Amino acid sequence: RYRMFLILIFAAVILGIIEPKFLTVSNFSNIFKQIATNAILAAGMTFVILTGGIDISVGATLAFVGAVTINMNLGITLITGLAFGAVIGAFNGIFVSQMQLQPMIVTLATQSIFRGLTYIITKGSPIPLDLSSKSGLGYKWIYGGLIANSIPFSFVLVFLVYIVSYYLLNKATYGRHIYAVGGSEEAAKLSGINTKLTMILAYVACGVMAAIAGIIISARVASAQPNAGETYEMDAIAAVVIGGTPLRGGEGHVGFTIIGAIIIGMLNNFLNLMGVDTYYQVVVKGVVILL
């Protein structure tokens, strides 16, 4: 059951032997900051995959939210960003559950729609963050800020997301409904579970977490990039799968999803330390996912 922890430790030791710089406190601090976006996306993706669905629109949702909120008042940014994420997620969930369309088709369509809207809003060019205002500095702090001068706020945000996700999926009735729907939607329906609402809320959770990731990535680069989040959905799905949640749904653990995200983050960091070309990194990542 806890094989993922063993794989994580084994991977860390092997990578540390090959590259001594890998096993340093400062390097692991960098890894945790770098995986924040993917870890949060993967948490949301876990909700959807547990129902037997999938959401490949999260990268486009991330970019869209970043473009819309980049220079709003900080408080309005958070409210607006989360609201847009929830609406996009609900849109996906309604088409999947109410209209019985394939999740891949629905989210492929919304991926195209919101990627296109992002290019329209940004006019194909980055929108810089206004660092001359308090809101701009506050926005930037979301990624680069430190708590107690040592703990990255982005890491705290990841921790909070996984605590809430763990509670919803493992302690709340809603989590039992998600597992039941993923195991057998028909059986869940006959048991009195509102399967359609359960699926919609799973996509809403995924959309909200994509919105949080969008704010983090925009804060990281201090701008809204029209191509932000491209291929991020693949890393999120990979983190969920490496964490042991099968794509058929019905079983898995969100606590292991973060392990999958850390493994991917360690691999990316290690390849960068070794100076491996970006194109080769993509190949290596594919091999690791397959293994």
Buried (B, 14 or more C-beta within 10 A) or exposed (E): EEEBEEBBEEBBEEBBEEBEEBEEEEBBBBBBBBBBBBBBBBBBBBBBBBBBBBBBBBBBBBBBBBBBBBBBBBEEBBEBBBBBBBBBBBBBBBBBBEEEBEBEEBBBBBBEBBBEBBBEBBEEEBBEBBEEEEBBBBBBBBBEBBEEEEBBBBBBBBBEBBEBBBEBBEEEEBBBBBBBBBBBBEEBBEEEBBBBEBBBBBBBBBBBBBBBBBBBBBBBBBBBBBBBBBEBBBBBBBBBBBBBBBEEBBEBBBBBBBBBBBBBBBBBBBBEBEEBEEEEBEEBBEEBBEE
